[in-house]
Amino acid sequence: MLIQVYTQKMSCFTSNVYLPFSSKVQVYKPCLSYQFINPVQLRFLSSVKLSQPSIFSRQTLNPVVASTTTETGATVFEKPIPSFRNKNPKDINLLVVGSTGYIGKFVVKELINRGFNVIAIARERSGIRAKNSKDETLRQLEAANVCFSDVTQLDTLERSLDDLGVPIDVVVSCLASRTGGVKDSWKIDYEATKNSLIAGRNRGAKHFVLLSAICVQRPLLEFQRAKLKFEADLIKEAEEDSEFTYSIVRPTAFFKSLGGQVELVKDGKPYVMFGDGMLCACKPISERDLASFMADCVLDKDKVNRVLPIGGPDKALTPVEQGEILFRLMGKEPMFLKVPIGIMDFAIGVLDFLAKIFPSMEDAAEYGKIGRYYAAESMLLLDPETGEYSAEKTPSYGKDTLEDFFQRVLREGMSGQELGEQSIF
Ligand SMILES: NC(=O)c1ccc[n+]([C@@H]2O[C@H](COP(=O)([O-])OP(=O)(O)OC[C@H]3O[C@@H](n4cnc5c(N)ncnc54)[C@H](OP(=O)(O)O)[C@@H]3O)[C@@H](O)[C@H]2O)c1
């Protein structure tokens, strides 16, 4: 039986200190529980200054505490800690980091639609090349409780969350390096993501939903190694505390990664691919479908403590098949340009050599490797029995097909589907 020891029962405004809990006993300082912050207050607060906790009104918790008498006659107050999974979504507080990314924005929207209380951490300038102002970020994360902070600095993140003064039930991370560079990958895909785990755990989080990538199965790139290291930390955390759980989501290719040639082909250019165009395949998944799958991970017990590879509803598609869909939609004869993969290997060799002499070229060499990886490796489940990628064993989810997506881009262009800062993924 889990025991909560309530040391005081009073409202509090300033002592927003959440101590790291032991797994079995939670000793709360005066701040026992709060009525969740009204989103309007928080959005106002976050856009002004986070360190003004007195704006909030907090309700004193009036727990119904069961008491038992021990053999020695002492009365022990006991109360099982309710699993967040038994609560109403409106009473479940989700901390979302990476909320301003391609997937993160959709995840925030989906979680809000499902009625959760979403605290979205954002930078004061967000988006690709920091193009979004605070107002634009607030607009994009409409209805979320937006908290401007810095996930790369644990103490800053902790202070921001202290100022909010709310417990966290679940952390959802859609963080990712925007560059894929060597140092930035470790800083974001590992360290900042770890900061969100620590800060969430210090506020009671019992579950972590991680957006990872299916390509970590065959790790050759730094961002994959950084993601794998965090996945391992998450699994260890769950092994050490049976009340803590995780869902690691490893999606296949995103639509944005496959749409880059639509407008070129529309302008009469050939569809470019490497090798014979059959070197790799994927089951692409839309932002909306992936966000829905990630939202399922918050409450679904069958997704607990699992690594979850996930693709979209299409069958596995090679670059040739993707190109054929596109030409068919345009009513044109397919026109392919097949580039020998050896050209990429040569370029990577040159970049690697230069990076050894000029360390500042380390990231350029890494981008070459990322491009090579996506040109030749399938984004499908790697079958441990055969060591081969398996289309059949890659689970499908959702409704949005690549054909729908190509149709939309032909009609409306690539707005909202921009690639990251390195224009690779
Ligand atoms: N592309 C694909 O086909 C594919 C396929 C499978 C899996 N994945 C994986 O999916 C993940 C997410 O992808 P995505 O496209 O949604 O990512 P994204 O659009 O690049 O978003 C990255 C998020 O992380 C935040 N972030 C990055 N650097 C930060 C920093 N220094 N400080 C604070 N926040 C920072 C960004 O905030 P700002 O807005 O403030 O920059 C943004 O919210 C990646 O891990 C990727 O490997 C991608």
The ligand as an SDF file (V2000), in Angstrom:
LIG
                    3D

 48 52  0  0  0  0  0  0  0  0999 V2000
   11.9580   13.2820  -40.5370 N   0  0  0  0  0  0  0  0  0  0  0  0
   11.5660   12.0270  -40.4930 C   0  0  0  0  0  0  0  0  0  0  0  0
   11.1750   11.4340  -41.5020 O   0  0  0  0  0  0  0  0  0  0  0  0
   11.5740   11.2990  -39.1730 C   0  0  0  0  0  0  0  0  0  0  0  0
   11.1430    9.9810  -39.1450 C   0  0  0  0  0  0  0  0  0  0  0  0
   11.0870    9.3120  -37.9170 C   0  0  0  0  0  0  0  0  0  0  0  0
   11.4540    9.9580  -36.7630 C   0  0  0  0  0  0  0  0  0  0  0  0
   11.8960   11.2240  -36.8130 N   0  0  0  0  0  0  0  0  0  0  0  0
   12.2780   11.8440  -35.5530 C   0  0  0  0  0  0  0  0  0  0  0  0
   11.2220   12.6810  -35.0800 O   0  0  0  0  0  0  0  0  0  0  0  0
   11.7530   13.6290  -34.1590 C   0  0  0  0  0  0  0  0  0  0  0  0
   11.0170   14.9790  -34.2120 C   0  0  0  0  0  0  0  0  0  0  0  0
   11.0250   15.4750  -35.4500 O   0  0  0  0  0  0  0  0  0  0  0  0
   10.3710   16.8730  -35.8160 P   0  0  0  0  0  0  0  0  0  0  0  0
   10.4890   16.9460  -37.2960 O   0  0  0  0  0  0  0  0  0  0  0  0
    9.0510   17.0790  -35.1810 O   0  0  0  0  0  0  0  0  0  0  0  0
   11.4160   17.8640  -35.1240 O   0  0  0  0  0  0  0  0  0  0  0  0
   11.5230   19.4400  -35.2970 P   0  0  0  0  0  0  0  0  0  0  0  0
   10.4090   19.9570  -36.1450 O   0  0  0  0  0  0  0  0  0  0  0  0
   12.9050   19.7330  -35.7060 O   0  0  0  0  0  0  0  0  0  0  0  0
   11.2390   19.9620  -33.8030 O   0  0  0  0  0  0  0  0  0  0  0  0
   12.2190   19.8930  -32.8190 C   0  0  0  0  0  0  0  0  0  0  0  0
   11.6630   20.3920  -31.5000 C   0  0  0  0  0  0  0  0  0  0  0  0
   12.7390   20.3890  -30.5400 O   0  0  0  0  0  0  0  0  0  0  0  0
   12.9480   21.7320  -30.0730 C   0  0  0  0  0  0  0  0  0  0  0  0
   14.3630   22.0900  -29.9320 N   0  0  0  0  0  0  0  0  0  0  0  0
   15.3580   21.8290  -30.8060 C   0  0  0  0  0  0  0  0  0  0  0  0
   16.5070   22.4040  -30.3600 N   0  0  0  0  0  0  0  0  0  0  0  0
   16.2060   23.0460  -29.1980 C   0  0  0  0  0  0  0  0  0  0  0  0
   16.9580   23.8220  -28.2810 C   0  0  0  0  0  0  0  0  0  0  0  0
   18.2700   24.0860  -28.4540 N   0  0  0  0  0  0  0  0  0  0  0  0
   16.3210   24.3230  -27.2110 N   0  0  0  0  0  0  0  0  0  0  0  0
   15.0120   24.0940  -27.0140 C   0  0  0  0  0  0  0  0  0  0  0  0
   14.2330   23.3540  -27.8490 N   0  0  0  0  0  0  0  0  0  0  0  0
   14.8340   22.8480  -28.9290 C   0  0  0  0  0  0  0  0  0  0  0  0
   12.3620   22.6300  -31.1420 C   0  0  0  0  0  0  0  0  0  0  0  0
   12.0660   23.8770  -30.5560 O   0  0  0  0  0  0  0  0  0  0  0  0
   12.1520   25.2480  -31.4280 P   0  0  0  0  0  0  0  0  0  0  0  0
   10.8730   25.2940  -32.2090 O   0  0  0  0  0  0  0  0  0  0  0  0
   12.2520   26.3060  -30.4040 O   0  0  0  0  0  0  0  0  0  0  0  0
   13.3570   25.1520  -32.3010 O   0  0  0  0  0  0  0  0  0  0  0  0
   11.1470   21.8300  -31.5790 C   0  0  0  0  0  0  0  0  0  0  0  0
   10.1080   22.0230  -30.6710 O   0  0  0  0  0  0  0  0  0  0  0  0
   13.2390   13.6500  -34.4610 C   0  0  0  0  0  0  0  0  0  0  0  0
   13.8450   13.0560  -33.3690 O   0  0  0  0  0  0  0  0  0  0  0  0
   13.4460   12.7610  -35.6560 C   0  0  0  0  0  0  0  0  0  0  0  0
   14.6280   12.0150  -35.5580 O   0  0  0  0  0  0  0  0  0  0  0  0
   11.9450   11.9250  -37.9880 C   0  0  0  0  0  0  0  0  0  0  0  0
  1  2  1  0
  2  3  2  0
  2  4  1  0
  4  5  1  0
  4 48  2  0
  5  6  2  0
  6  7  1  0
  7  8  2  0
  8  9  1  0
  8 48  1  0
  9 10  1  0
  9 46  1  0
 10 11  1  0
 11 12  1  0
 11 44  1  0
 12 13  1  0
 13 14  1  0
 14 15  2  0
 14 16  1  0
 14 17  1  0
 17 18  1  0
 18 19  2  0
 18 20  1  0
 18 21  1  0
 21 22  1  0
 22 23  1  0
 23 24  1  0
 23 42  1  0
 24 25  1  0
 25 26  1  0
 25 36  1  0
 26 27  1  0
 26 35  1  0
 27 28  2  0
 28 29  1  0
 29 30  1  0
 29 35  2  0
 30 31  1  0
 30 32  2  0
 32 33  1  0
 33 34  2  0
 34 35  1  0
 36 37  1  0
 36 42  1  0
 37 38  1  0
 38 39  2  0
 38 40  1  0
 38 41  1  0
 42 43  1  0
 44 45  1  0
 44 46  1  0
 46 47  1  0
M  CHG  2   8   1  16  -1
M  END
$$$$
